[in-house]
Amino acid sequence: MTHPHPARGTPTTAPEGTTLALTPPAELHGHLSDRLGGAARAWLDQALDEAAAHPGAHGPISVWELRLAEAGRRCGTEYADAARVLILHAAQADVDAVSRVYFQGTGAERRAVLHALPHLVPGPDALPLVEDALRTNDTRLLTAAVGPYAARHLDAHQWRHAVLKCLFTGVPVDTVADLARRAHADSELGRMLRDYAAERTAAGRPVPEDLYRVLALTETDTSLPPHGSVRPHGKES
């Protein structure tokens, strides 16, 4: 199975060839532990133990939510996203908890929530978080938003506009989970892409190369690739 490489400017925090949203937490923990220094590794282990011991919400703010805010300082920018995903998983954060973290958190914390959704929420209840991220122009947030949770739960109209948003903002379409399967023979997406290309051309602006790649998927008559990047039901891990 081939996974998209991280978007430009996104720290590599998962095993090579994988994404945070598709890496089983146990594997992600091992990968991170091998790369963190002693103090950071000890902090992460303590944070995960606290989250497991006190899942959900306790009082105005839970202990594990405070640890999410500390992750960048404790683990470094390169590994903070992965650490936050692991803490969210250890805390068994439900829709209410991830929604609170997302809407009250920093951009980095919001990004971690989006990466963690496939591990935490089996149904479409967290779609408002994805929809909110897709309204921004933060390319790192958009990259996290078009992962496997969006591929599984966005309806056709929303998903097409998510693909176009990637083209508008320069987010590589390689980061769009299950792109080949969802774009396959999608004539409406093809029409939208051709209209966008025509508008760019008429305005004397270049057409993104990624647009032609997606357009080819909408027009292909070849068989679909093996199903892999997104499972149809249940959690990724």
Buried (B, 14 or more C-beta within 10 A) or exposed (E): EEBBBBBEEBBBBBBEEBBBBBBBBEEBBEBBEEBBEEEBBEBBEEBBEBBBEBBEBEEEEBBBBEBBBBBBEBBBEEBBBBBBBBBBBBBEBBBEBBBBBBEEBEEBBBBBBBBBBBBBBBEBBBBEBBBBBBEBEBBBBBBBBBBBBBBBBBEEEBBBBBBBBBBEEEBBBBBBBBBBBBBBEBEEBBEBBEEBBEEBEEEEEEBBEBBEBBBEBBEEEEEEEEEEBBBEEEEBB
